[in-house]
Amino acid sequence: MFSHIMIGANDIQESKAFYDAVLGAMGHEPGTIDEKGRCFYFTKSGVFAISKPIDGEPACHGNGSTIGFAAESPEMADAWHAAGLANGGTECEDPPGVRQGAIGKLYLAYLRDPSGNKICALHRIG
């Protein structure tokens, strides 16, 4: 359904270090910075990117927005969470764990990235 997701970042190098760590914990390669200073993470299922806002205003998080990254296991979600905390991310929501959702049991871990964007690692159980 999606070709890419791009979020704003105030400090591309700080955000790249954060996303290299959290996405690296999920087995993804480090991001690539293009000639415009944007950082891209290319996967088989789509592209995740970070960029300074093109309108020149500071990046800020979308209230009510969450970007979810697929985790292959609860252990991968925990490694993602730990890597995020160690690289400038902050806690948000409940601690990582199992939650009952409308589509069954999910293992969820939430963080805010260095620019305040809310992100999640999600593993569907069973």
C-alpha positions in Angstrom: 0.0 0.0 0.0 2.8 2.5 0.9 5.7 3.3 -1.3 7.5 5.4 1.4 7.2 7.2 4.7 9.1 10.4 5.3 9.3 12.2 8.6 10.8 15.5 9.7 14.0 15.8 11.7 15.7 18.8 13.1 19.2 17.2 13.2 19.7 14.7 10.4 22.9 13.2 11.8 21.4 12.7 15.3 18.3 11.2 13.7 20.4 9.0 11.4 22.3 7.6 14.4 19.0 6.9 16.2 17.4 5.2 13.2 20.6 3.3 12.2 20.5 1.8 15.7 16.8 1.0 16.0 16.4 -0.3 12.4 19.8 -2.0 12.7 18.4 -4.0 15.6 15.8 -5.2 13.1 18.4 -6.3 10.6 18.2 -3.2 8.2 21.2 -1.5 6.7 22.3 2.0 7.8 20.6 4.9 6.1 22.0 6.6 3.0 22.2 10.4 2.8 21.5 11.9 -0.6 22.7 15.2 -2.1 19.9 17.1 -0.5 20.8 15.9 3.0 17.9 13.5 3.4 18.4 10.1 4.8 16.8 7.0 3.2 16.4 3.4 4.4 15.6 1.1 1.5 13.8 -2.2 2.1 12.0 -4.8 0.0 8.7 -3.5 1.3 9.2 0.2 1.0 11.4 3.2 2.0 11.6 5.1 5.3 13.2 8.5 5.1 14.1 11.5 7.3 14.4 15.1 6.1 14.6 18.6 7.4 11.2 20.1 6.6 11.3 21.8 3.1 9.3 24.8 4.4 12.2 25.8 6.7 10.1 25.5 9.9 11.3 23.2 12.7 10.3 19.5 12.5 7.7 18.5 15.0 5.7 15.3 15.7 2.2 14.7 14.4 -0.2 14.6 17.4 -1.9 11.3 17.1 0.6 9.9 14.6 2.5 6.7 15.1 4.8 4.9 12.6 5.0 1.2 13.2 8.0 -1.0 12.3 7.4 -4.8 11.9 9.4 -6.9 14.4 10.0 -10.6 13.7 9.8 -11.5 17.4 9.3 -9.9 20.9 13.0 -10.2 21.4 13.6 -8.1 18.2 11.1 -5.5 19.5 13.0 -5.4 22.8 16.3 -4.9 21.0 14.8 -2.1 18.9 13.5 -0.4 22.1 16.9 -0.7 23.9 18.8 0.6 20.9 16.4 3.5 20.7 16.8 4.4 24.4 20.6 4.2 24.0 20.6 6.5 21.0 18.5 9.5 22.0 15.0 8.0 22.0 12.7 8.5 25.0 10.0 6.3 26.6 6.4 6.8 25.7 3.2 4.8 26.2 3.4 1.6 28.4 6.6 -0.4 28.7 7.1 -3.0 25.9 4.8 -6.0 26.2 1.8 -7.9 25.1 -1.4 -6.1 24.5 -4.8 -7.4 23.3 -5.9 -5.6 20.2 -8.9 -5.8 17.9 -6.9 -8.1 15.6 -5.5 -10.3 18.4 -2.5 -10.3 20.6 0.4 -7.9 19.8 3.8 -7.3 21.3 4.4 -3.6 21.2 7.2 -1.3 22.1 6.9 2.5 21.8 9.5 5.3 21.6 9.8 8.9 20.6 12.7 9.7 18.3 15.1 12.6 18.8 12.6 15.0 17.0 9.6 13.8 19.0 8.1 11.5 16.4 6.2 8.5 18.0 7.3 5.2 16.6 6.5 1.6 17.5 7.9 -1.9 17.0 5.1 -4.4 16.5 5.1 -8.2 16.5 1.9 -10.0 15.8 1.6 -13.0 18.2 0.3 -16.3 16.7 
